[in-house]
């Protein structure tokens, strides 16, 4: 069982069908182990947790929060945001660790956990292996790991995480290009980009037509997103749009079509030749900029 997208299954610390292969207990233990590993120094340690909007993400968010706070880490909860946003915000907010709860391109029943270092990089294979090897904690080991008194971590749901991310992705859009008068259909796969992608497009001047922006916890990647682009291409034609964009559930993959329904090469470099970050929304916006010129 794999997440079914370009991100290697090896990047996931947990992955599988929720409450069959992966349980809330697993998530608590992962948080306890990882929290102990990444508490270096005497400062208040902080972890940022994002998620996609599948129904089990809320369960795993609560479990991970319990585990991290139990070992003395403060938790910043962003709500639904794409995976690249977690990497970016982990660095921007000076967190010791970032966590994304997502099943990527899979349907809603599957879910997983990816972790990022304080530098915004997916944990290395040896770090993931170390966490997994220490997960079979017994009650005695758990009790020995727990913070006491005022050392117990605190959790808060942060405002403005999506705003900060939208401003970040817009910063890569060329100053000499505007999307004014450009009609774009965007399919957000009822996933993690359902707010930020239309928001960024609108603020850059595009006329935005949306689909896949009503997540109900069970419809992520279901007959929508990058695996189901026929309707998107038909919509580009029927709405006389200039472009169509489709994402996967966690915002790590994207496809872009022109007005003729032809798939476009995704831009990987800024106009000055520098590499863009590994962020599908950034790449999609810069691809539109190339099409608009």
VONU-596548 format. One record per residue: residue in three letters; chain; x, y, z of N, C-alpha, C in turn. Coordinates in nm, 2 decimals. Layout:
<pts>
PT   type   mol     n.c1     n.c2     n.c3    ca.c1    ca.c2    ca.c3     c.c1     c.c2     c.c3
PT    ALA     A        X        Y        Z        X        Y        Z        X        Y        Z
...
</pts>
This chain:
<pts>
PT   type   mol     n.c1     n.c2     n.c3    ca.c1    ca.c2    ca.c3     c.c1     c.c2     c.c3
PT    UNK     A     0.08    -0.12     0.00     0.00     0.00     0.00     0.09     0.12     0.00
PT    UNK     A     0.07     0.21    -0.10     0.15     0.33    -0.11     0.06     0.45    -0.13
PT    UNK     A     0.12     0.57    -0.11     0.04     0.69    -0.12     0.01     0.73    -0.26
PT    UNK     A     0.07     0.67    -0.36     0.03     0.68    -0.50     0.07     0.82    -0.56
PT    UNK     A     0.17     0.88    -0.52     0.22     1.00    -0.59     0.37     1.00    -0.59
PT    UNK     A     0.43     1.11    -0.63     0.57     1.11    -0.66     0.65     1.10    -0.53
PT    UNK     A     0.59     1.14    -0.42     0.67     1.13    -0.29     0.69     0.98    -0.25
PT    UNK     A     0.81     0.95    -0.23     0.84     0.81    -0.20     0.77     0.76    -0.07
PT    UNK     A     0.72     0.64    -0.08     0.65     0.58     0.04     0.75     0.58     0.16
PT    UNK     A     0.88     0.57     0.13     0.98     0.57     0.24     0.98     0.70     0.32
PT    UNK     A     0.92     0.81     0.26     0.92     0.94     0.33     0.82     0.94     0.45
PT    UNK     A     0.72     0.84     0.44     0.62     0.84     0.54     0.67     0.76     0.67
PT    UNK     A     0.65     0.82     0.78     0.68     0.74     0.90     0.56     0.65     0.94
PT    UNK     A     0.44     0.69     0.91     0.32     0.60     0.92     0.25     0.61     0.79
PT    UNK     A     0.19     0.50     0.74     0.10     0.51     0.62     0.01     0.38     0.62
PT    UNK     A    -0.11     0.40     0.59    -0.20     0.29     0.57    -0.35     0.33     0.59
PT    UNK     A    -0.44     0.23     0.59    -0.58     0.26     0.61    -0.60     0.29     0.76
PT    UNK     A    -0.66     0.41     0.78    -0.68     0.45     0.92    -0.77     0.36     1.00
PT    UNK     A    -0.72     0.33     1.12    -0.78     0.24     1.21    -0.78     0.09     1.17
PT    UNK     A    -0.71     0.06     1.07    -0.68    -0.08     1.03    -0.53    -0.10     1.04
PT    UNK     A    -0.46    -0.03     0.95    -0.31    -0.04     0.95    -0.25     0.06     1.04
PT    UNK     A    -0.30     0.18     1.04    -0.25     0.29     1.13    -0.36     0.34     1.22
PT    UNK     A    -0.32     0.35     1.35    -0.42     0.39     1.45    -0.37     0.51     1.53
PT    UNK     A    -0.46     0.57     1.60    -0.43     0.68     1.69    -0.32     0.65     1.79
PT    UNK     A    -0.32     0.53     1.84    -0.21     0.48     1.93    -0.07     0.49     1.86
PT    UNK     A    -0.07     0.45     1.73     0.06     0.46     1.66     0.10     0.61     1.65
PT    UNK     A     0.01     0.69     1.63     0.04     0.84     1.61     0.09     0.89     1.74
PT    UNK     A     0.03     0.85     1.85     0.08     0.90     1.99     0.23     0.85     2.01
PT    UNK     A     0.25     0.73     1.98     0.39     0.67     2.00     0.49     0.74     1.91
PT    UNK     A     0.45     0.76     1.78     0.54     0.83     1.69     0.58     0.97     1.75
PT    UNK     A     0.48     1.04     1.79     0.50     1.18     1.85     0.59     1.17     1.97
PT    UNK     A     0.57     1.08     2.06     0.66     1.06     2.18     0.80     1.04     2.14
PT    UNK     A     0.82     0.94     2.05     0.96     0.91     2.00     1.02     1.03     1.93
PT    UNK     A     0.95     1.09     1.83     1.01     1.20     1.76     1.03     1.32     1.85
PT    UNK     A     0.94     1.34     1.94     0.95     1.46     2.03     1.07     1.44     2.11
PT    UNK     A     1.10     1.32     2.16     1.23     1.30     2.24     1.35     1.32     2.15
PT    UNK     A     1.34     1.28     2.03     1.46     1.29     1.94     1.49     1.43     1.91
PT    UNK     A     1.39     1.52     1.89     1.42     1.65     1.84     1.41     1.76     1.95
PT    UNK     A     1.42     1.72     2.08     1.43     1.81     2.19     1.58     1.83     2.22
PT    UNK     A     1.64     1.92     2.15     1.78     1.95     2.17     1.80     2.09     2.23
PT    UNK     A     1.87     2.10     2.34     1.89     2.23     2.41     1.78     2.25     2.52
PT    UNK     A     1.79     2.37     2.57     1.70     2.40     2.69     1.59     2.50     2.66
PT    UNK     A     1.57     2.53     2.53     1.47     2.62     2.49     1.33     2.55     2.49
PT    UNK     A     1.22     2.63     2.48     1.09     2.56     2.46     1.09     2.51     2.32
PT    UNK     A     1.06     2.38     2.30     1.07     2.32     2.17     0.93     2.33     2.11
PT    UNK     A     0.93     2.33     1.97     0.80     2.36     1.90     0.79     2.27     1.78
PT    UNK     A     0.67     2.22     1.76     0.64     2.14     1.64     0.52     2.20     1.57
PT    UNK     A     0.52     2.21     1.44     0.41     2.26     1.36     0.34     2.14     1.29
PT    UNK     A     0.21     2.13     1.30     0.13     2.02     1.25     0.03     2.07     1.15
PT    UNK     A     0.04     2.03     1.02    -0.06     2.06     0.92    -0.12     1.93     0.88
PT    UNK     A    -0.23     1.94     0.80    -0.30     1.82     0.76    -0.38     1.85     0.63
PT    UNK     A    -0.42     1.74     0.56    -0.51     1.75     0.45    -0.65     1.73     0.51
PT    UNK     A    -0.76     1.75     0.44    -0.89     1.75     0.51    -0.97     1.62     0.51
PT    UNK     A    -0.89     1.51     0.49    -0.96     1.38     0.50    -1.00     1.35     0.65
PT    UNK     A    -1.11     1.28     0.67    -1.17     1.27     0.80    -1.08     1.22     0.91
PT    UNK     A    -0.99     1.12     0.88    -0.90     1.07     0.98    -0.79     1.16     1.02
PT    UNK     A    -0.77     1.27     0.94    -0.66     1.36     0.97    -0.69     1.43     1.10
PT    UNK     A    -0.82     1.45     1.13    -0.85     1.52     1.26    -0.82     1.43     1.38
PT    UNK     A    -0.84     1.30     1.36    -0.81     1.20     1.47    -0.66     1.20     1.49
PT    UNK     A    -0.58     1.19     1.38    -0.44     1.18     1.39    -0.38     1.31     1.45
PT    UNK     A    -0.44     1.42     1.41    -0.39     1.55     1.46    -0.40     1.56     1.61
PT    UNK     A    -0.52     1.51     1.67    -0.54     1.51     1.81    -0.44     1.41     1.88
PT    UNK     A    -0.42     1.30     1.82    -0.32     1.20     1.88    -0.18     1.25     1.88
PT    UNK     A    -0.14     1.30     1.77     0.00     1.36     1.76     0.02     1.47     1.86
PT    UNK     A    -0.08     1.56     1.87    -0.07     1.67     1.96    -0.06     1.61     2.11
PT    UNK     A    -0.13     1.51     2.14    -0.12     1.45     2.27     0.02     1.40     2.30
PT    UNK     A     0.08     1.33     2.20     0.21     1.27     2.21     0.32     1.38     2.23
PT    UNK     A     0.31     1.48     2.14     0.42     1.58     2.15     0.41     1.66     2.28
PT    UNK     A     0.29     1.71     2.32     0.28     1.79     2.44     0.32     1.70     2.56
PT    UNK     A     0.29     1.57     2.55     0.32     1.49     2.67     0.47     1.48     2.69
PT    UNK     A     0.56     1.50     2.59     0.70     1.50     2.61     0.76     1.64     2.61
PT    UNK     A     0.67     1.74     2.62     0.72     1.87     2.65     0.74     1.96     2.53
PT    UNK     A     0.68     1.92     2.41     0.69     2.01     2.29     0.56     2.09     2.28
PT    UNK     A     0.58     2.22     2.25     0.46     2.30     2.22     0.42     2.27     2.07
PT    UNK     A     0.29     2.28     2.05     0.24     2.24     1.92     0.16     2.36     1.85
PT    UNK     A     0.20     2.38     1.73     0.13     2.49     1.65     0.05     2.41     1.54
PT    UNK     A    -0.08     2.43     1.55    -0.18     2.36     1.46    -0.22     2.46     1.35
PT    UNK     A    -0.20     2.42     1.22    -0.23     2.51     1.11    -0.37     2.49     1.05
PT    UNK     A    -0.43     2.37     1.07    -0.55     2.33     1.00    -0.51     2.28     0.86
PT    UNK     A    -0.60     2.26     0.77    -0.57     2.21     0.63    -0.48     2.30     0.55
PT    UNK     A    -0.36     2.26     0.52    -0.27     2.33     0.43    -0.19     2.23     0.35
PT    UNK     A    -0.14     2.26     0.23    -0.06     2.17     0.15     0.07     2.13     0.22
PT    UNK     A     0.12     2.01     0.18     0.25     1.97     0.23     0.36     2.07     0.22
PT    UNK     A     0.38     2.13     0.10     0.49     2.23     0.09     0.48     2.34     0.18
PT    UNK     A     0.35     2.38     0.22     0.33     2.48     0.32     0.39     2.45     0.45
PT    UNK     A     0.37     2.32     0.49     0.43     2.27     0.62     0.58     2.29     0.62
PT    UNK     A     0.64     2.25     0.51     0.79     2.26     0.51     0.83     2.41     0.52
PT    UNK     A     0.76     2.50     0.45     0.79     2.64     0.45     0.77     2.70     0.59
PT    UNK     A     0.65     2.67     0.65     0.62     2.73     0.77     0.70     2.68     0.89
PT    UNK     A     0.75     2.55     0.88     0.84     2.50     0.98     0.96     2.59     0.99
PT    UNK     A     1.02     2.63     0.88     1.13     2.71     0.88     1.10     2.86     0.92
PT    UNK     A     0.99     2.91     0.86     0.95     3.05     0.88     0.92     3.07     1.03
PT    UNK     A     0.86     2.97     1.10     0.81     2.99     1.24     0.91     2.94     1.34
PT    UNK     A     1.03     2.90     1.28     1.14     2.85     1.37     1.10     2.73     1.46
PT    UNK     A     1.04     2.64     1.39     1.00     2.52     1.47     1.11     2.41     1.46
PT    UNK     A     1.12     2.33     1.56     1.22     2.22     1.56     1.18     2.11     1.47
PT    UNK     A     1.05     2.10     1.44     1.00     1.98     1.36     0.87     2.02     1.30
PT    UNK     A     0.85     1.97     1.18     0.72     1.99     1.11     0.66     1.86     1.08
PT    UNK     A     0.52     1.85     1.08     0.45     1.73     1.06     0.34     1.75     0.96
PT    UNK     A     0.32     1.67     0.86     0.21     1.67     0.77     0.13     1.54     0.78
PT    UNK     A     0.00     1.55     0.80    -0.08     1.44     0.81    -0.16     1.43     0.67
PT    UNK     A    -0.13     1.33     0.59    -0.18     1.32     0.46    -0.17     1.18     0.40
PT    UNK     A    -0.27     1.15     0.31    -0.26     1.03     0.23    -0.23     1.06     0.09
PT    UNK     A    -0.18     1.19     0.06    -0.14     1.23    -0.07    -0.25     1.21    -0.18
PT    UNK     A    -0.22     1.12    -0.27    -0.31     1.10    -0.39    -0.41     0.99    -0.36
PT    UNK     A    -0.41     0.93    -0.25    -0.50     0.82    -0.22    -0.64     0.87    -0.18
PT    UNK     A    -0.73     0.78    -0.19    -0.87     0.81    -0.14    -0.87     0.82     0.01
PT    UNK     A    -0.98     0.87     0.06    -0.99     0.92     0.20    -0.95     0.81     0.31
PT    UNK     A    -0.97     0.68     0.28    -0.95     0.58     0.39    -0.81     0.57     0.43
PT    UNK     A    -0.72     0.60     0.34    -0.57     0.59     0.37    -0.52     0.72     0.42
PT    UNK     A    -0.42     0.71     0.51    -0.36     0.84     0.56    -0.22     0.81     0.61
PT    UNK     A    -0.15     0.91     0.64    -0.01     0.89     0.68     0.05     1.01     0.74
PT    UNK     A     0.18     1.00     0.79     0.25     1.10     0.86     0.39     1.12     0.80
PT    UNK     A     0.41     1.25     0.75     0.55     1.29     0.71     0.60     1.39     0.80
PT    UNK     A     0.73     1.38     0.83     0.80     1.48     0.92     0.91     1.55     0.85
PT    UNK     A     0.92     1.68     0.89     1.03     1.77     0.83     1.12     1.82     0.94
PT    UNK     A     1.24     1.83     0.91     1.34     1.89     1.01     1.32     2.04     1.02
PT    UNK     A     1.38     2.10     1.11     1.37     2.25     1.13     1.42     2.33     1.01
PT    UNK     A     1.49     2.26     0.91     1.53     2.32     0.79     1.43     2.30     0.68
PT    UNK     A     1.31     2.24     0.71     1.21     2.22     0.61     1.23     2.11     0.52
PT    UNK     A     1.32     2.02     0.55     1.36     1.90     0.47     1.29     1.77     0.53
PT    UNK     A     1.24     1.69     0.44     1.19     1.56     0.48     1.30     1.49     0.56
PT    UNK     A     1.26     1.43     0.67     1.36     1.36     0.75     1.43     1.25     0.67
PT    UNK     A     1.56     1.24     0.70     1.64     1.15     0.63     1.61     1.00     0.66
PT    UNK     A     1.64     0.91     0.57     1.61     0.77     0.59     1.65     0.71     0.72
PT    UNK     A     1.77     0.75     0.77     1.82     0.70     0.89     1.74     0.75     1.01
PT    UNK     A     1.69     0.88     1.00     1.61     0.93     1.11     1.47     0.86     1.12
PT    UNK     A     1.42     0.84     1.00     1.29     0.77     0.99     1.30     0.63     1.05
PT    UNK     A     1.41     0.56     1.01     1.43     0.43     1.06     1.45     0.42     1.21
PT    UNK     A     1.52     0.52     1.26     1.54     0.53     1.41     1.41     0.55     1.48
PT    UNK     A     1.32     0.64     1.43     1.19     0.66     1.49     1.11     0.53     1.49
PT    UNK     A     1.10     0.46     1.37     1.03     0.34     1.36     1.08     0.23     1.45
PT    UNK     A     1.21     0.23     1.47     1.27     0.12     1.55     1.24     0.14     1.70
PT    UNK     A     1.21     0.26     1.74     1.18     0.29     1.88     1.03     0.30     1.91
PT    UNK     A     0.95     0.28     1.81     0.80     0.29     1.83     0.74     0.18     1.92
PT    UNK     A     0.79     0.06     1.93     0.72    -0.04     2.01     0.74    -0.01     2.16
PT    UNK     A     0.69     0.11     2.21     0.71     0.15     2.35     0.61     0.07     2.44
PT    UNK     A     0.66     0.03     2.55     0.57    -0.02     2.65     0.53     0.09     2.75
PT    UNK     A     0.44     0.05     2.84     0.39     0.16     2.93     0.50     0.22     3.02
PT    UNK     A     0.60     0.14     3.06     0.70     0.19     3.14     0.79     0.29     3.06
PT    UNK     A     0.82     0.26     2.94     0.90     0.35     2.86     0.82     0.48     2.83
PT    UNK     A     0.69     0.47     2.81     0.61     0.59     2.79     0.62     0.68     2.91
PT    UNK     A     0.60     0.62     3.03     0.60     0.70     3.16     0.73     0.76     3.18
PT    UNK     A     0.84     0.70     3.14     0.97     0.75     3.16     1.00     0.87     3.06
PT    UNK     A     0.92     0.88     2.96     0.94     0.98     2.86     0.86     1.11     2.89
PT    UNK     A     0.77     1.11     2.98     0.67     1.22     2.99     0.73     1.34     3.07
PT    UNK     A     0.70     1.45     3.02     0.73     1.58     3.08     0.65     1.59     3.21
PT    UNK     A     0.70     1.67     3.30     0.63     1.69     3.43     0.60     1.84     3.45
PT    UNK     A     0.49     1.86     3.52     0.45     2.00     3.56     0.45     2.10     3.45
PT    UNK     A     0.52     2.21     3.47     0.52     2.32     3.37     0.60     2.29     3.24
PT    UNK     A     0.67     2.17     3.24     0.74     2.13     3.12     0.65     2.06     3.02
PT    UNK     A     0.52     2.03     3.06     0.43     1.97     2.96     0.40     2.08     2.85
PT    UNK     A     0.40     2.03     2.73     0.38     2.12     2.62     0.24     2.18     2.61
PT    UNK     A     0.23     2.29     2.53     0.10     2.35     2.51     0.07     2.35     2.36
PT    UNK     A    -0.06     2.35     2.33    -0.10     2.35     2.19    -0.19     2.47     2.16
PT    UNK     A    -0.17     2.52     2.04    -0.26     2.63     2.00    -0.28     2.62     1.85
PT    UNK     A    -0.40     2.66     1.81    -0.44     2.67     1.67    -0.40     2.81     1.62
PT    UNK     A    -0.31     2.82     1.52    -0.26     2.95     1.48    -0.34     3.01     1.37
PT    UNK     A    -0.36     3.14     1.38    -0.43     3.21     1.27    -0.32     3.26     1.18
PT    UNK     A    -0.36     3.27     1.05    -0.27     3.34     0.96    -0.17     3.25     0.89
PT    UNK     A    -0.17     3.12     0.91    -0.08     3.03     0.85    -0.10     3.03     0.70
PT    UNK     A    -0.23     3.02     0.66    -0.26     3.01     0.51    -0.22     3.15     0.45
PT    UNK     A    -0.25     3.26     0.52    -0.21     3.39     0.47    -0.06     3.40     0.44
PT    UNK     A     0.01     3.35     0.54     0.16     3.36     0.52     0.21     3.28     0.41
PT    UNK     A     0.15     3.16     0.39     0.18     3.08     0.28     0.15     3.14     0.14
PT    UNK     A     0.03     3.20     0.13    -0.02     3.26     0.01     0.08     3.37    -0.03
PT    UNK     A     0.12     3.45     0.06     0.21     3.56     0.03     0.35     3.50    -0.01
PT    UNK     A     0.39     3.39     0.05     0.51     3.33     0.01     0.50     3.28    -0.14
PT    UNK     A     0.40     3.21    -0.18     0.39     3.16    -0.32     0.38     3.28    -0.41
PT    UNK     A     0.31     3.38    -0.38     0.30     3.50    -0.47     0.43     3.57    -0.49
PT    UNK     A     0.52     3.56    -0.39     0.65     3.63    -0.40     0.73     3.57    -0.52
PT    UNK     A     0.70     3.45    -0.57     0.78     3.40    -0.68     0.72     3.43    -0.82
PT    UNK     A     0.60     3.50    -0.82     0.54     3.54    -0.94     0.61     3.66    -1.00
PT    UNK     A     0.64     3.66    -1.13     0.72     3.77    -1.19     0.64     3.90    -1.17
PT    UNK     A     0.72     4.01    -1.14     0.66     4.14    -1.12     0.60     4.20    -1.24
PT    UNK     A     0.66     4.16    -1.36     0.62     4.22    -1.49     0.51     4.15    -1.56
PT    UNK     A     0.44     4.05    -1.49     0.33     3.98    -1.54     0.21     3.99    -1.45
PT    UNK     A     0.09     4.00    -1.52    -0.03     4.01    -1.44    -0.13     3.90    -1.50
PT    UNK     A    -0.21     3.85    -1.41    -0.31     3.75    -1.46    -0.45     3.82    -1.48
PT    UNK     A    -0.45     3.95    -1.49    -0.57     4.02    -1.52    -0.63     3.98    -1.65
PT    UNK     A    -0.76     3.95    -1.65    -0.82     3.90    -1.78    -0.79     3.76    -1.82
PT    UNK     A    -0.72     3.69    -1.73    -0.69     3.55    -1.75    -0.78     3.46    -1.68
PT    UNK     A    -0.86     3.38    -1.75    -0.96     3.29    -1.69    -0.90     3.15    -1.66
PT    UNK     A    -0.91     3.11    -1.53    -0.84     2.99    -1.49    -0.94     2.90    -1.42
PT    UNK     A    -0.95     2.77    -1.46    -1.03     2.67    -1.38    -0.93     2.60    -1.30
PT    UNK     A    -0.96     2.58    -1.17    -0.87     2.51    -1.08    -0.94     2.40    -1.01
PT    UNK     A    -0.89     2.28    -1.02    -0.95     2.16    -0.95    -0.86     2.13    -0.83
PT    UNK     A    -0.91     2.15    -0.71    -0.83     2.14    -0.59    -0.84     2.00    -0.52
PT    UNK     A    -0.91     1.91    -0.59    -0.91     1.77    -0.55    -0.98     1.75    -0.41
PT    UNK     A    -1.06     1.85    -0.37    -1.12     1.85    -0.23    -1.01     1.82    -0.13
PT    UNK     A    -0.89     1.88    -0.15    -0.78     1.85    -0.07    -0.72     1.97    -0.01
PT    UNK     A    -0.59     1.96     0.02    -0.52     2.06     0.11    -0.51     2.20     0.04
PT    UNK     A    -0.52     2.21    -0.09    -0.50     2.34    -0.15    -0.64     2.41    -0.18
PT    UNK     A    -0.75     2.35    -0.12    -0.88     2.40    -0.16    -0.90     2.55    -0.12
PT    UNK     A    -0.83     2.60    -0.03    -0.84     2.75     0.00    -0.73     2.83    -0.06
PT    UNK     A    -0.60     2.78    -0.05    -0.49     2.86    -0.09    -0.47     2.88    -0.24
PT    UNK     A    -0.50     2.78    -0.32    -0.48     2.79    -0.46    -0.58     2.89    -0.52
PT    UNK     A    -0.71     2.88    -0.50    -0.80     2.99    -0.56    -0.76     3.13    -0.50
PT    UNK     A    -0.73     3.13    -0.38    -0.69     3.26    -0.31    -0.57     3.33    -0.38
PT    UNK     A    -0.47     3.25    -0.40    -0.35     3.31    -0.46    -0.38     3.35    -0.61
PT    UNK     A    -0.45     3.27    -0.68    -0.48     3.30    -0.82    -0.57     3.43    -0.82
PT    UNK     A    -0.66     3.44    -0.73    -0.75     3.56    -0.73    -0.66     3.69    -0.70
PT    UNK     A    -0.57     3.68    -0.60    -0.50     3.79    -0.57    -0.40     3.83    -0.67
PT    UNK     A    -0.36     3.74    -0.76    -0.28     3.77    -0.88    -0.35     3.82    -1.00
PT    UNK     A    -0.49     3.84    -0.98    -0.57     3.90    -1.08    -0.65     3.81    -1.17
PT    UNK     A    -0.64     3.68    -1.15    -0.71     3.59    -1.24    -0.86     3.59    -1.21
PT    UNK     A    -0.93     3.55    -1.32    -1.07     3.52    -1.30    -1.08     3.37    -1.27
PT    UNK     A    -1.12     3.33    -1.15    -1.10     3.19    -1.10    -1.23     3.12    -1.10
PT    UNK     A    -1.24     3.00    -1.16    -1.35     2.91    -1.16    -1.30     2.79    -1.08
PT    UNK     A    -1.37     2.75    -0.98    -1.32     2.64    -0.89    -1.41     2.52    -0.90
PT    UNK     A    -1.34     2.41    -0.88    -1.40     2.28    -0.86    -1.32     2.20    -0.76
PT    UNK     A    -1.38     2.10    -0.69    -1.30     2.03    -0.59    -1.26     2.11    -0.47
PT    UNK     A    -1.35     2.21    -0.43    -1.32     2.30    -0.32    -1.42     2.28    -0.21
PT    UNK     A    -1.48     2.17    -0.20    -1.58     2.14    -0.09    -1.55     2.01    -0.02
PT    UNK     A    -1.44     2.00     0.05    -1.40     1.88     0.12    -1.50     1.85     0.23
PT    UNK     A    -1.54     1.72     0.23    -1.63     1.67     0.34    -1.57     1.56     0.42
PT    UNK     A    -1.44     1.54     0.40    -1.37     1.44     0.48    -1.36     1.31     0.41
PT    UNK     A    -1.45     1.28     0.31    -1.45     1.15     0.24    -1.43     1.17     0.09
PT    UNK     A    -1.43     1.29     0.04    -1.43     1.31    -0.11    -1.30     1.35    -0.16
PT    UNK     A    -1.19     1.35    -0.08    -1.06     1.39    -0.13    -1.01     1.29    -0.24
PT    UNK     A    -0.97     1.35    -0.35    -0.92     1.27    -0.47    -1.02     1.19    -0.53
PT    UNK     A    -1.15     1.20    -0.50    -1.26     1.12    -0.55    -1.32     1.18    -0.68
PT    UNK     A    -1.29     1.12    -0.79    -1.34     1.17    -0.92    -1.30     1.32    -0.94
PT    UNK     A    -1.18     1.36    -0.89    -1.14     1.49    -0.91    -0.98     1.49    -0.89
PT    UNK     A    -0.92     1.61    -0.92    -0.78     1.62    -0.91    -0.70     1.57    -1.02
PT    UNK     A    -0.57     1.55    -1.00    -0.49     1.51    -1.12    -0.51     1.38    -1.18
PT    UNK     A    -0.58     1.29    -1.11    -0.61     1.16    -1.16    -0.74     1.16    -1.25
PT    UNK     A    -0.81     1.27    -1.25    -0.94     1.28    -1.32    -0.95     1.41    -1.39
PT    UNK     A    -0.88     1.43    -1.49    -0.87     1.56    -1.55    -0.96     1.58    -1.68
PT    UNK     A    -1.03     1.47    -1.71    -1.12     1.48    -1.83    -1.22     1.60    -1.82
PT    UNK     A    -1.29     1.60    -1.70    -1.39     1.71    -1.68    -1.32     1.85    -1.68
PT    UNK     A    -1.20     1.85    -1.62    -1.13     1.98    -1.62    -1.10     2.03    -1.76
PT    UNK     A    -1.05     1.94    -1.85    -1.03     1.98    -1.98    -1.15     2.02    -2.06
PT    UNK     A    -1.26     1.95    -2.03    -1.39     1.98    -2.09    -1.43     2.12    -2.04
PT    UNK     A    -1.41     2.15    -1.91    -1.45     2.28    -1.85    -1.37     2.39    -1.91
PT    UNK     A    -1.24     2.37    -1.94    -1.16     2.47    -2.00    -1.22     2.51    -2.14
PT    UNK     A    -1.27     2.41    -2.21    -1.34     2.44    -2.34    -1.47     2.51    -2.32
PT    UNK     A    -1.56     2.45    -2.23    -1.69     2.51    -2.22    -1.70     2.65    -2.16
PT    UNK     A    -1.60     2.67    -2.07    -1.60     2.81    -2.00    -1.51     2.90    -2.08
PT    UNK     A    -1.45     2.86    -2.19    -1.36     2.94    -2.27    -1.25     2.99    -2.18
PT    UNK     A    -1.19     2.91    -2.10    -1.09     2.95    -2.01    -0.95     2.95    -2.08
PT    UNK     A    -0.86     3.02    -2.02    -0.73     3.03    -2.07    -0.64     2.92    -2.02
PT    UNK     A    -0.67     2.86    -1.91    -0.59     2.76    -1.85    -0.67     2.68    -1.75
PT    UNK     A    -0.63     2.55    -1.73    -0.69     2.47    -1.63    -0.58     2.41    -1.54
PT    UNK     A    -0.60     2.40    -1.41    -0.50     2.35    -1.32    -0.57     2.24    -1.23
PT    UNK     A    -0.49     2.13    -1.21    -0.54     2.03    -1.12    -0.43     1.99    -1.02
PT    UNK     A    -0.47     1.97    -0.90    -0.37     1.93    -0.79    -0.41     1.79    -0.74
PT    UNK     A    -0.32     1.73    -0.67    -0.36     1.61    -0.59    -0.39     1.65    -0.45
PT    UNK     A    -0.42     1.55    -0.37    -0.48     1.58    -0.24    -0.40     1.66    -0.14
PT    UNK     A    -0.27     1.65    -0.14    -0.18     1.72    -0.05    -0.11     1.83    -0.11
PT    UNK     A    -0.13     1.86    -0.24    -0.07     1.97    -0.31     0.08     1.95    -0.34
PT    UNK     A     0.12     1.83    -0.36     0.25     1.80    -0.40     0.27     1.77    -0.55
PT    UNK     A     0.16     1.76    -0.62     0.16     1.74    -0.76     0.06     1.83    -0.83
PT    UNK     A     0.09     1.87    -0.96     0.00     1.96    -1.03     0.02     1.93    -1.18
PT    UNK     A    -0.09     1.95    -1.25    -0.09     1.95    -1.40    -0.16     2.08    -1.45
PT    UNK     A    -0.11     2.14    -1.56    -0.16     2.26    -1.61    -0.19     2.24    -1.76
PT    UNK     A    -0.31     2.28    -1.80    -0.36     2.27    -1.94    -0.38     2.41    -2.00
PT    UNK     A    -0.35     2.43    -2.13    -0.38     2.55    -2.19    -0.52     2.56    -2.25
PT    UNK     A    -0.56     2.66    -2.32    -0.69     2.69    -2.37    -0.74     2.58    -2.46
PT    UNK     A    -0.65     2.51    -2.52    -0.68     2.40    -2.62    -0.68     2.26    -2.55
PT    UNK     A    -0.66     2.26    -2.42    -0.66     2.14    -2.34    -0.53     2.06    -2.35
PT    UNK     A    -0.43     2.13    -2.40    -0.30     2.06    -2.41    -0.22     2.08    -2.28
PT    UNK     A    -0.16     1.97    -2.23    -0.08     1.97    -2.11     0.04     2.05    -2.13
PT    UNK     A     0.07     2.13    -2.03     0.19     2.22    -2.04     0.30     2.17    -1.95
PT    UNK     A     0.42     2.20    -2.00     0.54     2.17    -1.92     0.55     2.26    -1.80
PT    UNK     A     0.56     2.20    -1.68     0.56     2.28    -1.56     0.69     2.35    -1.54
PT    UNK     A     0.69     2.48    -1.52     0.81     2.56    -1.50     0.88     2.52    -1.37
PT    UNK     A     1.01     2.51    -1.38     1.09     2.47    -1.26     1.19     2.58    -1.22
PT    UNK     A     1.19     2.69    -1.30     1.29     2.79    -1.28     1.22     2.93    -1.28
PT    UNK     A     1.28     3.02    -1.20     1.23     3.16    -1.21     1.28     3.23    -1.34
PT    UNK     A     1.23     3.34    -1.37     1.26     3.41    -1.49     1.41     3.44    -1.50
PT    UNK     A     1.48     3.45    -1.39     1.62     3.48    -1.39     1.71     3.35    -1.40
PT    UNK     A     1.64     3.24    -1.41     1.71     3.11    -1.42     1.73     3.03    -1.29
PT    UNK     A     1.70     3.10    -1.18     1.71     3.03    -1.05     1.61     2.92    -1.03
PT    UNK     A     1.64     2.81    -0.96     1.55     2.71    -0.94     1.43     2.76    -0.85
PT    UNK     A     1.31     2.71    -0.88     1.20     2.74    -0.79     1.20     2.64    -0.68
PT    UNK     A     1.14     2.67    -0.56     1.13     2.57    -0.46     1.04     2.45    -0.50
PT    UNK     A     1.05     2.34    -0.43     0.98     2.22    -0.46     0.83     2.24    -0.41
PT    UNK     A     0.76     2.32    -0.48     0.62     2.35    -0.44     0.53     2.36    -0.56
PT    UNK     A     0.43     2.28    -0.56     0.35     2.27    -0.68     0.27     2.39    -0.71
PT    UNK     A     0.22     2.46    -0.61     0.15     2.58    -0.63     0.24     2.69    -0.69
PT    UNK     A     0.36     2.70    -0.64     0.45     2.80    -0.69     0.48     2.77    -0.84
PT    UNK     A     0.50     2.64    -0.87     0.53     2.60    -1.01     0.41     2.62    -1.10
PT    UNK     A     0.29     2.60    -1.05     0.17     2.62    -1.13     0.16     2.77    -1.17
PT    UNK     A     0.18     2.86    -1.07     0.16     3.00    -1.09     0.27     3.05    -1.19
PT    UNK     A     0.39     3.00    -1.18     0.50     3.05    -1.27     0.48     2.99    -1.41
PT    UNK     A     0.41     2.88    -1.42     0.38     2.82    -1.55     0.27     2.91    -1.61
PT    UNK     A     0.17     2.95    -1.54     0.07     3.05    -1.59     0.14     3.18    -1.64
PT    UNK     A     0.24     3.22    -1.56     0.31     3.35    -1.60     0.37     3.33    -1.74
PT    UNK     A     0.43     3.21    -1.76     0.49     3.18    -1.89     0.39     3.18    -2.00
PT    UNK     A     0.27     3.13    -1.97     0.16     3.12    -2.07     0.11     3.25    -2.10
PT    UNK     A     0.11     3.34    -2.00     0.05     3.48    -2.01     0.13     3.57    -2.10
PT    UNK     A     0.26     3.55    -2.10     0.36     3.64    -2.17     0.32     3.64    -2.32
</pts>
